[in-house]
Amino acid sequence: MPLRILPLLSVLAFAGAWPIATAPAAEPAPAPCIFCEIAAGRTNQPAREVYRDDLVVAFMDRAPRNPGHVLVVPIRHAENALDTPPATTARLAVTAQKIARAIRRTDLRAEGFNLQSNSGRAAGQTVFHFHVHVIPRFAGETPAGAEKVAAAPADLEAAAAKIRAALVSP
């Protein structure tokens, strides 16, 4: 007579003597990435975009360290610098330089710049989509100073308009 194991396992499981493997609980869907939403134009918050091409988008930081603070972001999601394709990383660097030069041509009067990226929680990354900050700097301020403060939408739009105009002028 053949051994019938399946019914025995069912009885043991029903009695609590044998655990039945269950499917793992579904993980909650991750929150949408705000930079992916901005890059795709799916946010109801105006991003005050200053530049876009096939790989990157640049827009005003909503809580700038200084007037003219811009974020340069890859359109395709990558969590940090180590996850970003080399061609995209190169484009981010070139775009950050282009944005800094444009800011210098405006009346924002930046005397220097920080090009900054934090990769990983230990480095201070808070939005886990790779990005580069272009932060205008001014004489007399401590480079690490100037805490982020939410800017008025009109101020962001005015700075964005100046930077966009400077990007198209030589």
Phi and psi in radians as a Rosetta constraint file:
Dihedral C 1 N 2 CA 2 C 2 CIRCULARHARMONIC -1.207 0.35
Dihedral N 2 CA 2 C 2 N 3 CIRCULARHARMONIC 2.584 0.35
Dihedral C 2 N 3 CA 3 C 3 CIRCULARHARMONIC -1.320 0.35
Dihedral N 3 CA 3 C 3 N 4 CIRCULARHARMONIC 2.259 0.35
Dihedral C 3 N 4 CA 4 C 4 CIRCULARHARMONIC -1.898 0.35
Dihedral N 4 CA 4 C 4 N 5 CIRCULARHARMONIC 1.683 0.35
Dihedral C 4 N 5 CA 5 C 5 CIRCULARHARMONIC -1.502 0.35
Dihedral N 5 CA 5 C 5 N 6 CIRCULARHARMONIC -0.691 0.35
Dihedral C 5 N 6 CA 6 C 6 CIRCULARHARMONIC -0.967 0.35
Dihedral N 6 CA 6 C 6 N 7 CIRCULARHARMONIC -0.841 0.35
Dihedral C 6 N 7 CA 7 C 7 CIRCULARHARMONIC -1.086 0.35
Dihedral N 7 CA 7 C 7 N 8 CIRCULARHARMONIC -0.611 0.35
Dihedral C 7 N 8 CA 8 C 8 CIRCULARHARMONIC -1.125 0.35
Dihedral N 8 CA 8 C 8 N 9 CIRCULARHARMONIC -0.749 0.35
Dihedral C 8 N 9 CA 9 C 9 CIRCULARHARMONIC -1.089 0.35
Dihedral N 9 CA 9 C 9 N 10 CIRCULARHARMONIC -0.686 0.35
Dihedral C 9 N 10 CA 10 C 10 CIRCULARHARMONIC -1.104 0.35
Dihedral N 10 CA 10 C 10 N 11 CIRCULARHARMONIC -0.735 0.35
Dihedral C 10 N 11 CA 11 C 11 CIRCULARHARMONIC -1.136 0.35
Dihedral N 11 CA 11 C 11 N 12 CIRCULARHARMONIC -0.764 0.35
Dihedral C 11 N 12 CA 12 C 12 CIRCULARHARMONIC -1.108 0.35
Dihedral N 12 CA 12 C 12 N 13 CIRCULARHARMONIC -0.714 0.35
Dihedral C 12 N 13 CA 13 C 13 CIRCULARHARMONIC -1.153 0.35
Dihedral N 13 CA 13 C 13 N 14 CIRCULARHARMONIC -0.735 0.35
Dihedral C 13 N 14 CA 14 C 14 CIRCULARHARMONIC -1.077 0.35
Dihedral N 14 CA 14 C 14 N 15 CIRCULARHARMONIC -0.633 0.35
Dihedral C 14 N 15 CA 15 C 15 CIRCULARHARMONIC -1.409 0.35
Dihedral N 15 CA 15 C 15 N 16 CIRCULARHARMONIC -0.093 0.35
Dihedral C 15 N 16 CA 16 C 16 CIRCULARHARMONIC 1.469 0.35
Dihedral N 16 CA 16 C 16 N 17 CIRCULARHARMONIC 0.124 0.35
Dihedral C 16 N 17 CA 17 C 17 CIRCULARHARMONIC -1.509 0.35
Dihedral N 17 CA 17 C 17 N 18 CIRCULARHARMONIC -0.280 0.35
Dihedral C 17 N 18 CA 18 C 18 CIRCULARHARMONIC -2.393 0.35
Dihedral N 18 CA 18 C 18 N 19 CIRCULARHARMONIC 2.085 0.35
Dihedral C 18 N 19 CA 19 C 19 CIRCULARHARMONIC -1.247 0.35
Dihedral N 19 CA 19 C 19 N 20 CIRCULARHARMONIC 2.467 0.35
Dihedral C 19 N 20 CA 20 C 20 CIRCULARHARMONIC -1.715 0.35
Dihedral N 20 CA 20 C 20 N 21 CIRCULARHARMONIC 2.263 0.35
Dihedral C 20 N 21 CA 21 C 21 CIRCULARHARMONIC -1.189 0.35
Dihedral N 21 CA 21 C 21 N 22 CIRCULARHARMONIC 2.278 0.35
Dihedral C 21 N 22 CA 22 C 22 CIRCULARHARMONIC -2.011 0.35
Dihedral N 22 CA 22 C 22 N 23 CIRCULARHARMONIC 2.755 0.35
Dihedral C 22 N 23 CA 23 C 23 CIRCULARHARMONIC -1.134 0.35
Dihedral N 23 CA 23 C 23 N 24 CIRCULARHARMONIC 2.452 0.35
Dihedral C 23 N 24 CA 24 C 24 CIRCULARHARMONIC -1.097 0.35
Dihedral N 24 CA 24 C 24 N 25 CIRCULARHARMONIC 2.586 0.35
Dihedral C 24 N 25 CA 25 C 25 CIRCULARHARMONIC -1.074 0.35
Dihedral N 25 CA 25 C 25 N 26 CIRCULARHARMONIC 2.459 0.35
Dihedral C 25 N 26 CA 26 C 26 CIRCULARHARMONIC -1.131 0.35
Dihedral N 26 CA 26 C 26 N 27 CIRCULARHARMONIC 2.348 0.35
Dihedral C 26 N 27 CA 27 C 27 CIRCULARHARMONIC -1.340 0.35
Dihedral N 27 CA 27 C 27 N 28 CIRCULARHARMONIC 2.531 0.35
Dihedral C 27 N 28 CA 28 C 28 CIRCULARHARMONIC -1.113 0.35
Dihedral N 28 CA 28 C 28 N 29 CIRCULARHARMONIC 2.541 0.35
Dihedral C 28 N 29 CA 29 C 29 CIRCULARHARMONIC -1.104 0.35
Dihedral N 29 CA 29 C 29 N 30 CIRCULARHARMONIC 2.418 0.35
Dihedral C 29 N 30 CA 30 C 30 CIRCULARHARMONIC -1.141 0.35
Dihedral N 30 CA 30 C 30 N 31 CIRCULARHARMONIC 2.629 0.35
Dihedral C 30 N 31 CA 31 C 31 CIRCULARHARMONIC -1.108 0.35
Dihedral N 31 CA 31 C 31 N 32 CIRCULARHARMONIC 2.541 0.35
Dihedral C 31 N 32 CA 32 C 32 CIRCULARHARMONIC -1.061 0.35
Dihedral N 32 CA 32 C 32 N 33 CIRCULARHARMONIC 2.496 0.35
Dihedral C 32 N 33 CA 33 C 33 CIRCULARHARMONIC -1.326 0.35
Dihedral N 33 CA 33 C 33 N 34 CIRCULARHARMONIC 2.126 0.35
Dihedral C 33 N 34 CA 34 C 34 CIRCULARHARMONIC -1.079 0.35
Dihedral N 34 CA 34 C 34 N 35 CIRCULARHARMONIC -0.632 0.35
Dihedral C 34 N 35 CA 35 C 35 CIRCULARHARMONIC -1.258 0.35
Dihedral N 35 CA 35 C 35 N 36 CIRCULARHARMONIC -0.583 0.35
Dihedral C 35 N 36 CA 36 C 36 CIRCULARHARMONIC -1.126 0.35
Dihedral N 36 CA 36 C 36 N 37 CIRCULARHARMONIC -0.714 0.35
Dihedral C 36 N 37 CA 37 C 37 CIRCULARHARMONIC -1.109 0.35
Dihedral N 37 CA 37 C 37 N 38 CIRCULARHARMONIC -0.763 0.35
Dihedral C 37 N 38 CA 38 C 38 CIRCULARHARMONIC -1.112 0.35
Dihedral N 38 CA 38 C 38 N 39 CIRCULARHARMONIC -0.814 0.35
Dihedral C 38 N 39 CA 39 C 39 CIRCULARHARMONIC -1.052 0.35
Dihedral N 39 CA 39 C 39 N 40 CIRCULARHARMONIC -0.582 0.35
Dihedral C 39 N 40 CA 40 C 40 CIRCULARHARMONIC -1.545 0.35
Dihedral N 40 CA 40 C 40 N 41 CIRCULARHARMONIC -0.070 0.35
Dihedral C 40 N 41 CA 41 C 41 CIRCULARHARMONIC 1.273 0.35
Dihedral N 41 CA 41 C 41 N 42 CIRCULARHARMONIC 0.454 0.35
Dihedral C 41 N 42 CA 42 C 42 CIRCULARHARMONIC -1.811 0.35
Dihedral N 42 CA 42 C 42 N 43 CIRCULARHARMONIC 0.343 0.35
Dihedral C 42 N 43 CA 43 C 43 CIRCULARHARMONIC -1.893 0.35
Dihedral N 43 CA 43 C 43 N 44 CIRCULARHARMONIC 2.585 0.35
Dihedral C 43 N 44 CA 44 C 44 CIRCULARHARMONIC -1.525 0.35
Dihedral N 44 CA 44 C 44 N 45 CIRCULARHARMONIC -0.041 0.35
Dihedral C 44 N 45 CA 45 C 45 CIRCULARHARMONIC -1.612 0.35
Dihedral N 45 CA 45 C 45 N 46 CIRCULARHARMONIC 2.171 0.35
Dihedral C 45 N 46 CA 46 C 46 CIRCULARHARMONIC -1.122 0.35
Dihedral N 46 CA 46 C 46 N 47 CIRCULARHARMONIC 2.273 0.35
Dihedral C 46 N 47 CA 47 C 47 CIRCULARHARMONIC -1.539 0.35
Dihedral N 47 CA 47 C 47 N 48 CIRCULARHARMONIC -0.188 0.35
Dihedral C 47 N 48 CA 48 C 48 CIRCULARHARMONIC 0.906 0.35
Dihedral N 48 CA 48 C 48 N 49 CIRCULARHARMONIC 1.058 0.35
Dihedral C 48 N 49 CA 49 C 49 CIRCULARHARMONIC -1.152 0.35
Dihedral N 49 CA 49 C 49 N 50 CIRCULARHARMONIC 2.428 0.35
Dihedral C 49 N 50 CA 50 C 50 CIRCULARHARMONIC -2.018 0.35
Dihedral N 50 CA 50 C 50 N 51 CIRCULARHARMONIC -0.327 0.35
Dihedral C 50 N 51 CA 51 C 51 CIRCULARHARMONIC -2.778 0.35
Dihedral N 51 CA 51 C 51 N 52 CIRCULARHARMONIC 2.556 0.35
Dihedral C 51 N 52 CA 52 C 52 CIRCULARHARMONIC -2.697 0.35
Dihedral N 52 CA 52 C 52 N 53 CIRCULARHARMONIC 2.433 0.35
Dihedral C 52 N 53 CA 53 C 53 CIRCULARHARMONIC -2.436 0.35
Dihedral N 53 CA 53 C 53 N 54 CIRCULARHARMONIC -2.797 0.35
Dihedral C 53 N 54 CA 54 C 54 CIRCULARHARMONIC -1.300 0.35
Dihedral N 54 CA 54 C 54 N 55 CIRCULARHARMONIC -0.279 0.35
Dihedral C 54 N 55 CA 55 C 55 CIRCULARHARMONIC -2.030 0.35
Dihedral N 55 CA 55 C 55 N 56 CIRCULARHARMONIC -0.522 0.35
Dihedral C 55 N 56 CA 56 C 56 CIRCULARHARMONIC -2.351 0.35
Dihedral N 56 CA 56 C 56 N 57 CIRCULARHARMONIC 2.786 0.35
Dihedral C 56 N 57 CA 57 C 57 CIRCULARHARMONIC -2.343 0.35
Dihedral N 57 CA 57 C 57 N 58 CIRCULARHARMONIC 2.516 0.35
Dihedral C 57 N 58 CA 58 C 58 CIRCULARHARMONIC -2.179 0.35
Dihedral N 58 CA 58 C 58 N 59 CIRCULARHARMONIC 2.372 0.35
Dihedral C 58 N 59 CA 59 C 59 CIRCULARHARMONIC -2.601 0.35
Dihedral N 59 CA 59 C 59 N 60 CIRCULARHARMONIC 2.856 0.35
Dihedral C 59 N 60 CA 60 C 60 CIRCULARHARMONIC -1.213 0.35
Dihedral N 60 CA 60 C 60 N 61 CIRCULARHARMONIC 2.424 0.35
Dihedral C 60 N 61 CA 61 C 61 CIRCULARHARMONIC -1.269 0.35
Dihedral N 61 CA 61 C 61 N 62 CIRCULARHARMONIC 2.263 0.35
Dihedral C 61 N 62 CA 62 C 62 CIRCULARHARMONIC -1.208 0.35
Dihedral N 62 CA 62 C 62 N 63 CIRCULARHARMONIC -0.368 0.35
Dihedral C 62 N 63 CA 63 C 63 CIRCULARHARMONIC -2.239 0.35
Dihedral N 63 CA 63 C 63 N 64 CIRCULARHARMONIC 1.292 0.35
Dihedral C 63 N 64 CA 64 C 64 CIRCULARHARMONIC -1.247 0.35
Dihedral N 64 CA 64 C 64 N 65 CIRCULARHARMONIC 2.603 0.35
Dihedral C 64 N 65 CA 65 C 65 CIRCULARHARMONIC -1.288 0.35
Dihedral N 65 CA 65 C 65 N 66 CIRCULARHARMONIC -0.551 0.35
Dihedral C 65 N 66 CA 66 C 66 CIRCULARHARMONIC -2.621 0.35
Dihedral N 66 CA 66 C 66 N 67 CIRCULARHARMONIC 2.798 0.35
Dihedral C 66 N 67 CA 67 C 67 CIRCULARHARMONIC -0.998 0.35
Dihedral N 67 CA 67 C 67 N 68 CIRCULARHARMONIC 2.343 0.35
Dihedral C 67 N 68 CA 68 C 68 CIRCULARHARMONIC 1.627 0.35
Dihedral N 68 CA 68 C 68 N 69 CIRCULARHARMONIC 0.072 0.35
Dihedral C 68 N 69 CA 69 C 69 CIRCULARHARMONIC -1.137 0.35
Dihedral N 69 CA 69 C 69 N 70 CIRCULARHARMONIC 2.082 0.35
Dihedral C 69 N 70 CA 70 C 70 CIRCULARHARMONIC -2.091 0.35
Dihedral N 70 CA 70 C 70 N 71 CIRCULARHARMONIC 2.546 0.35
Dihedral C 70 N 71 CA 71 C 71 CIRCULARHARMONIC -1.887 0.35
Dihedral N 71 CA 71 C 71 N 72 CIRCULARHARMONIC 2.319 0.35
Dihedral C 71 N 72 CA 72 C 72 CIRCULARHARMONIC -1.945 0.35
Dihedral N 72 CA 72 C 72 N 73 CIRCULARHARMONIC 2.161 0.35
Dihedral C 72 N 73 CA 73 C 73 CIRCULARHARMONIC -2.309 0.35
Dihedral N 73 CA 73 C 73 N 74 CIRCULARHARMONIC 2.390 0.35
Dihedral C 73 N 74 CA 74 C 74 CIRCULARHARMONIC -1.184 0.35
Dihedral N 74 CA 74 C 74 N 75 CIRCULARHARMONIC 2.472 0.35
Dihedral C 74 N 75 CA 75 C 75 CIRCULARHARMONIC -1.174 0.35
Dihedral N 75 CA 75 C 75 N 76 CIRCULARHARMONIC -0.725 0.35
Dihedral C 75 N 76 CA 76 C 76 CIRCULARHARMONIC -1.460 0.35
Dihedral N 76 CA 76 C 76 N 77 CIRCULARHARMONIC 2.321 0.35
Dihedral C 76 N 77 CA 77 C 77 CIRCULARHARMONIC -1.084 0.35
Dihedral N 77 CA 77 C 77 N 78 CIRCULARHARMONIC 2.305 0.35
Dihedral C 77 N 78 CA 78 C 78 CIRCULARHARMONIC -2.548 0.35
Dihedral N 78 CA 78 C 78 N 79 CIRCULARHARMONIC 2.299 0.35
Dihedral C 78 N 79 CA 79 C 79 CIRCULARHARMONIC -1.146 0.35
Dihedral N 79 CA 79 C 79 N 80 CIRCULARHARMONIC -0.711 0.35
Dihedral C 79 N 80 CA 80 C 80 CIRCULARHARMONIC -2.660 0.35
Dihedral N 80 CA 80 C 80 N 81 CIRCULARHARMONIC -3.063 0.35
Dihedral C 80 N 81 CA 81 C 81 CIRCULARHARMONIC -1.056 0.35
Dihedral N 81 CA 81 C 81 N 82 CIRCULARHARMONIC -0.560 0.35
Dihedral C 81 N 82 CA 82 C 82 CIRCULARHARMONIC -1.295 0.35
Dihedral N 82 CA 82 C 82 N 83 CIRCULARHARMONIC -0.367 0.35
Dihedral C 82 N 83 CA 83 C 83 CIRCULARHARMONIC -1.661 0.35
Dihedral N 83 CA 83 C 83 N 84 CIRCULARHARMONIC -0.047 0.35
Dihedral C 83 N 84 CA 84 C 84 CIRCULARHARMONIC -1.623 0.35
Dihedral N 84 CA 84 C 84 N 85 CIRCULARHARMONIC 2.315 0.35
Dihedral C 84 N 85 CA 85 C 85 CIRCULARHARMONIC -1.021 0.35
Dihedral N 85 CA 85 C 85 N 86 CIRCULARHARMONIC 2.503 0.35
Dihedral C 85 N 86 CA 86 C 86 CIRCULARHARMONIC -0.936 0.35
Dihedral N 86 CA 86 C 86 N 87 CIRCULARHARMONIC -0.693 0.35
Dihedral C 86 N 87 CA 87 C 87 CIRCULARHARMONIC -1.111 0.35
Dihedral N 87 CA 87 C 87 N 88 CIRCULARHARMONIC -0.639 0.35
Dihedral C 87 N 88 CA 88 C 88 CIRCULARHARMONIC -1.242 0.35
Dihedral N 88 CA 88 C 88 N 89 CIRCULARHARMONIC -0.716 0.35
Dihedral C 88 N 89 CA 89 C 89 CIRCULARHARMONIC -1.060 0.35
Dihedral N 89 CA 89 C 89 N 90 CIRCULARHARMONIC -0.743 0.35
Dihedral C 89 N 90 CA 90 C 90 CIRCULARHARMONIC -1.086 0.35
Dihedral N 90 CA 90 C 90 N 91 CIRCULARHARMONIC -0.748 0.35
Dihedral C 90 N 91 CA 91 C 91 CIRCULARHARMONIC -1.125 0.35
Dihedral N 91 CA 91 C 91 N 92 CIRCULARHARMONIC -0.685 0.35
Dihedral C 91 N 92 CA 92 C 92 CIRCULARHARMONIC -1.031 0.35
Dihedral N 92 CA 92 C 92 N 93 CIRCULARHARMONIC -0.778 0.35
Dihedral C 92 N 93 CA 93 C 93 CIRCULARHARMONIC -1.116 0.35
Dihedral N 93 CA 93 C 93 N 94 CIRCULARHARMONIC -0.801 0.35
Dihedral C 93 N 94 CA 94 C 94 CIRCULARHARMONIC -1.106 0.35
Dihedral N 94 CA 94 C 94 N 95 CIRCULARHARMONIC -0.724 0.35
Dihedral C 94 N 95 CA 95 C 95 CIRCULARHARMONIC -1.172 0.35
Dihedral N 95 CA 95 C 95 N 96 CIRCULARHARMONIC -0.711 0.35
Dihedral C 95 N 96 CA 96 C 96 CIRCULARHARMONIC -1.047 0.35
Dihedral N 96 CA 96 C 96 N 97 CIRCULARHARMONIC -0.724 0.35
Dihedral C 96 N 97 CA 97 C 97 CIRCULARHARMONIC -1.129 0.35
Dihedral N 97 CA 97 C 97 N 98 CIRCULARHARMONIC -0.751 0.35
Dihedral C 97 N 98 CA 98 C 98 CIRCULARHARMONIC -1.059 0.35
Dihedral N 98 CA 98 C 98 N 99 CIRCULARHARMONIC -0.751 0.35
Dihedral C 98 N 99 CA 99 C 99 CIRCULARHARMONIC -1.127 0.35
Dihedral N 99 CA 99 C 99 N 100 CIRCULARHARMONIC -0.786 0.35
Dihedral C 99 N 100 CA 100 C 100 CIRCULARHARMONIC -1.049 0.35
Dihedral N 100 CA 100 C 100 N 101 CIRCULARHARMONIC -0.747 0.35
Dihedral C 100 N 101 CA 101 C 101 CIRCULARHARMONIC -1.110 0.35
Dihedral N 101 CA 101 C 101 N 102 CIRCULARHARMONIC -0.686 0.35
Dihedral C 101 N 102 CA 102 C 102 CIRCULARHARMONIC -1.142 0.35
Dihedral N 102 CA 102 C 102 N 103 CIRCULARHARMONIC -0.752 0.35
Dihedral C 102 N 103 CA 103 C 103 CIRCULARHARMONIC -1.053 0.35
Dihedral N 103 CA 103 C 103 N 104 CIRCULARHARMONIC -0.706 0.35
Dihedral C 103 N 104 CA 104 C 104 CIRCULARHARMONIC -1.076 0.35
Dihedral N 104 CA 104 C 104 N 105 CIRCULARHARMONIC -0.519 0.35
Dihedral C 104 N 105 CA 105 C 105 CIRCULARHARMONIC -1.406 0.35
Dihedral N 105 CA 105 C 105 N 106 CIRCULARHARMONIC -0.109 0.35
Dihedral C 105 N 106 CA 106 C 106 CIRCULARHARMONIC -1.576 0.35
Dihedral N 106 CA 106 C 106 N 107 CIRCULARHARMONIC 3.104 0.35
Dihedral C 106 N 107 CA 107 C 107 CIRCULARHARMONIC -1.504 0.35
Dihedral N 107 CA 107 C 107 N 108 CIRCULARHARMONIC 0.263 0.35
Dihedral C 107 N 108 CA 108 C 108 CIRCULARHARMONIC -1.246 0.35
Dihedral N 108 CA 108 C 108 N 109 CIRCULARHARMONIC -0.322 0.35
Dihedral C 108 N 109 CA 109 C 109 CIRCULARHARMONIC 1.062 0.35
Dihedral N 109 CA 109 C 109 N 110 CIRCULARHARMONIC 0.660 0.35
Dihedral C 109 N 110 CA 110 C 110 CIRCULARHARMONIC -1.133 0.35
Dihedral N 110 CA 110 C 110 N 111 CIRCULARHARMONIC 2.365 0.35
Dihedral C 110 N 111 CA 111 C 111 CIRCULARHARMONIC -1.804 0.35
Dihedral N 111 CA 111 C 111 N 112 CIRCULARHARMONIC -0.159 0.35
Dihedral C 111 N 112 CA 112 C 112 CIRCULARHARMONIC -2.920 0.35
Dihedral N 112 CA 112 C 112 N 113 CIRCULARHARMONIC 3.096 0.35
Dihedral C 112 N 113 CA 113 C 113 CIRCULARHARMONIC -2.526 0.35
Dihedral N 113 CA 113 C 113 N 114 CIRCULARHARMONIC 2.572 0.35
Dihedral C 113 N 114 CA 114 C 114 CIRCULARHARMONIC -1.866 0.35
Dihedral N 114 CA 114 C 114 N 115 CIRCULARHARMONIC 2.212 0.35
Dihedral C 114 N 115 CA 115 C 115 CIRCULARHARMONIC -1.830 0.35
Dihedral N 115 CA 115 C 115 N 116 CIRCULARHARMONIC 1.970 0.35
Dihedral C 115 N 116 CA 116 C 116 CIRCULARHARMONIC -2.307 0.35
Dihedral N 116 CA 116 C 116 N 117 CIRCULARHARMONIC 2.418 0.35
Dihedral C 116 N 117 CA 117 C 117 CIRCULARHARMONIC -2.467 0.35
Dihedral N 117 CA 117 C 117 N 118 CIRCULARHARMONIC 2.341 0.35
Dihedral C 117 N 118 CA 118 C 118 CIRCULARHARMONIC -1.936 0.35
Dihedral N 118 CA 118 C 118 N 119 CIRCULARHARMONIC 2.061 0.35
Dihedral C 118 N 119 CA 119 C 119 CIRCULARHARMONIC -1.951 0.35
Dihedral N 119 CA 119 C 119 N 120 CIRCULARHARMONIC 1.899 0.35
Dihedral C 119 N 120 CA 120 C 120 CIRCULARHARMONIC 1.799 0.35
Dihedral N 120 CA 120 C 120 N 121 CIRCULARHARMONIC 2.615 0.35
Dihedral C 120 N 121 CA 121 C 121 CIRCULARHARMONIC -0.982 0.35
Dihedral N 121 CA 121 C 121 N 122 CIRCULARHARMONIC -0.729 0.35
Dihedral C 121 N 122 CA 122 C 122 CIRCULARHARMONIC -1.125 0.35
Dihedral N 122 CA 122 C 122 N 123 CIRCULARHARMONIC -0.406 0.35
Dihedral C 122 N 123 CA 123 C 123 CIRCULARHARMONIC -1.577 0.35
Dihedral N 123 CA 123 C 123 N 124 CIRCULARHARMONIC -0.021 0.35
Dihedral C 123 N 124 CA 124 C 124 CIRCULARHARMONIC 1.718 0.35
Dihedral N 124 CA 124 C 124 N 125 CIRCULARHARMONIC 0.148 0.35
Dihedral C 124 N 125 CA 125 C 125 CIRCULARHARMONIC -1.178 0.35
Dihedral N 125 CA 125 C 125 N 126 CIRCULARHARMONIC 2.274 0.35
Dihedral C 125 N 126 CA 126 C 126 CIRCULARHARMONIC -2.040 0.35
Dihedral N 126 CA 126 C 126 N 127 CIRCULARHARMONIC -0.446 0.35
Dihedral C 126 N 127 CA 127 C 127 CIRCULARHARMONIC -1.921 0.35
Dihedral N 127 CA 127 C 127 N 128 CIRCULARHARMONIC 2.044 0.35
Dihedral C 127 N 128 CA 128 C 128 CIRCULARHARMONIC -1.569 0.35
Dihedral N 128 CA 128 C 128 N 129 CIRCULARHARMONIC 1.034 0.35
Dihedral C 128 N 129 CA 129 C 129 CIRCULARHARMONIC -2.458 0.35
Dihedral N 129 CA 129 C 129 N 130 CIRCULARHARMONIC 2.081 0.35
Dihedral C 129 N 130 CA 130 C 130 CIRCULARHARMONIC -0.874 0.35
Dihedral N 130 CA 130 C 130 N 131 CIRCULARHARMONIC 2.395 0.35
Dihedral C 130 N 131 CA 131 C 131 CIRCULARHARMONIC -2.767 0.35
Dihedral N 131 CA 131 C 131 N 132 CIRCULARHARMONIC 2.738 0.35
Dihedral C 131 N 132 CA 132 C 132 CIRCULARHARMONIC -2.078 0.35
Dihedral N 132 CA 132 C 132 N 133 CIRCULARHARMONIC 2.274 0.35
Dihedral C 132 N 133 CA 133 C 133 CIRCULARHARMONIC -1.528 0.35
Dihedral N 133 CA 133 C 133 N 134 CIRCULARHARMONIC 2.333 0.35
Dihedral C 133 N 134 CA 134 C 134 CIRCULARHARMONIC -1.917 0.35
Dihedral N 134 CA 134 C 134 N 135 CIRCULARHARMONIC 1.845 0.35
Dihedral C 134 N 135 CA 135 C 135 CIRCULARHARMONIC -1.980 0.35
Dihedral N 135 CA 135 C 135 N 136 CIRCULARHARMONIC 1.945 0.35
Dihedral C 135 N 136 CA 136 C 136 CIRCULARHARMONIC -1.111 0.35
Dihedral N 136 CA 136 C 136 N 137 CIRCULARHARMONIC 2.489 0.35
Dihedral C 136 N 137 CA 137 C 137 CIRCULARHARMONIC -2.215 0.35
Dihedral N 137 CA 137 C 137 N 138 CIRCULARHARMONIC 2.719 0.35
Dihedral C 137 N 138 CA 138 C 138 CIRCULARHARMONIC -2.318 0.35
Dihedral N 138 CA 138 C 138 N 139 CIRCULARHARMONIC 2.629 0.35
Dihedral C 138 N 139 CA 139 C 139 CIRCULARHARMONIC -0.976 0.35
Dihedral N 139 CA 139 C 139 N 140 CIRCULARHARMONIC 2.461 0.35
Dihedral C 139 N 140 CA 140 C 140 CIRCULARHARMONIC 1.567 0.35
Dihedral N 140 CA 140 C 140 N 141 CIRCULARHARMONIC -0.192 0.35
Dihedral C 140 N 141 CA 141 C 141 CIRCULARHARMONIC -1.703 0.35
Dihedral N 141 CA 141 C 141 N 142 CIRCULARHARMONIC 2.633 0.35
Dihedral C 141 N 142 CA 142 C 142 CIRCULARHARMONIC -1.362 0.35
Dihedral N 142 CA 142 C 142 N 143 CIRCULARHARMONIC 2.244 0.35
Dihedral C 142 N 143 CA 143 C 143 CIRCULARHARMONIC -0.908 0.35
Dihedral N 143 CA 143 C 143 N 144 CIRCULARHARMONIC -0.622 0.35
Dihedral C 143 N 144 CA 144 C 144 CIRCULARHARMONIC -1.463 0.35
Dihedral N 144 CA 144 C 144 N 145 CIRCULARHARMONIC -0.081 0.35
Dihedral C 144 N 145 CA 145 C 145 CIRCULARHARMONIC -1.380 0.35
Dihedral N 145 CA 145 C 145 N 146 CIRCULARHARMONIC -2.775 0.35
Dihedral C 145 N 146 CA 146 C 146 CIRCULARHARMONIC 1.005 0.35
Dihedral N 146 CA 146 C 146 N 147 CIRCULARHARMONIC 1.383 0.35
Dihedral C 146 N 147 CA 147 C 147 CIRCULARHARMONIC -1.127 0.35
Dihedral N 147 CA 147 C 147 N 148 CIRCULARHARMONIC 2.705 0.35
Dihedral C 147 N 148 CA 148 C 148 CIRCULARHARMONIC -1.271 0.35
Dihedral N 148 CA 148 C 148 N 149 CIRCULARHARMONIC 2.291 0.35
Dihedral C 148 N 149 CA 149 C 149 CIRCULARHARMONIC -2.368 0.35
Dihedral N 149 CA 149 C 149 N 150 CIRCULARHARMONIC 2.356 0.35
Dihedral C 149 N 150 CA 150 C 150 CIRCULARHARMONIC -0.972 0.35
Dihedral N 150 CA 150 C 150 N 151 CIRCULARHARMONIC 2.317 0.35
Dihedral C 150 N 151 CA 151 C 151 CIRCULARHARMONIC -1.711 0.35
Dihedral N 151 CA 151 C 151 N 152 CIRCULARHARMONIC 2.688 0.35
Dihedral C 151 N 152 CA 152 C 152 CIRCULARHARMONIC -1.186 0.35
Dihedral N 152 CA 152 C 152 N 153 CIRCULARHARMONIC 2.396 0.35
Dihedral C 152 N 153 CA 153 C 153 CIRCULARHARMONIC -0.916 0.35
Dihedral N 153 CA 153 C 153 N 154 CIRCULARHARMONIC -0.686 0.35
Dihedral C 153 N 154 CA 154 C 154 CIRCULARHARMONIC -1.126 0.35
Dihedral N 154 CA 154 C 154 N 155 CIRCULARHARMONIC -0.647 0.35
Dihedral C 154 N 155 CA 155 C 155 CIRCULARHARMONIC -1.169 0.35
Dihedral N 155 CA 155 C 155 N 156 CIRCULARHARMONIC -0.710 0.35
Dihedral C 155 N 156 CA 156 C 156 CIRCULARHARMONIC -1.109 0.35
Dihedral N 156 CA 156 C 156 N 157 CIRCULARHARMONIC -0.772 0.35
Dihedral C 156 N 157 CA 157 C 157 CIRCULARHARMONIC -1.144 0.35
Dihedral N 157 CA 157 C 157 N 158 CIRCULARHARMONIC -0.689 0.35
Dihedral C 157 N 158 CA 158 C 158 CIRCULARHARMONIC -1.098 0.35
Dihedral N 158 CA 158 C 158 N 159 CIRCULARHARMONIC -0.781 0.35
Dihedral C 158 N 159 CA 159 C 159 CIRCULARHARMONIC -1.150 0.35
Dihedral N 159 CA 159 C 159 N 160 CIRCULARHARMONIC -0.713 0.35
Dihedral C 159 N 160 CA 160 C 160 CIRCULARHARMONIC -1.068 0.35
Dihedral N 160 CA 160 C 160 N 161 CIRCULARHARMONIC -0.755 0.35
Dihedral C 160 N 161 CA 161 C 161 CIRCULARHARMONIC -1.078 0.35
Dihedral N 161 CA 161 C 161 N 162 CIRCULARHARMONIC -0.728 0.35
Dihedral C 161 N 162 CA 162 C 162 CIRCULARHARMONIC -1.107 0.35
Dihedral N 162 CA 162 C 162 N 163 CIRCULARHARMONIC -0.761 0.35
Dihedral C 162 N 163 CA 163 C 163 CIRCULARHARMONIC -1.190 0.35
Dihedral N 163 CA 163 C 163 N 164 CIRCULARHARMONIC -0.741 0.35
Dihedral C 163 N 164 CA 164 C 164 CIRCULARHARMONIC -1.026 0.35
Dihedral N 164 CA 164 C 164 N 165 CIRCULARHARMONIC -0.782 0.35
Dihedral C 164 N 165 CA 165 C 165 CIRCULARHARMONIC -1.102 0.35
Dihedral N 165 CA 165 C 165 N 166 CIRCULARHARMONIC -0.717 0.35
Dihedral C 165 N 166 CA 166 C 166 CIRCULARHARMONIC -1.210 0.35
Dihedral N 166 CA 166 C 166 N 167 CIRCULARHARMONIC -0.476 0.35
Dihedral C 166 N 167 CA 167 C 167 CIRCULARHARMONIC -1.192 0.35
Dihedral N 167 CA 167 C 167 N 168 CIRCULARHARMONIC -0.520 0.35
Dihedral C 167 N 168 CA 168 C 168 CIRCULARHARMONIC -1.603 0.35
Dihedral N 168 CA 168 C 168 N 169 CIRCULARHARMONIC -0.216 0.35
Dihedral C 168 N 169 CA 169 C 169 CIRCULARHARMONIC -1.625 0.35
Dihedral N 169 CA 169 C 169 N 170 CIRCULARHARMONIC 2.658 0.35
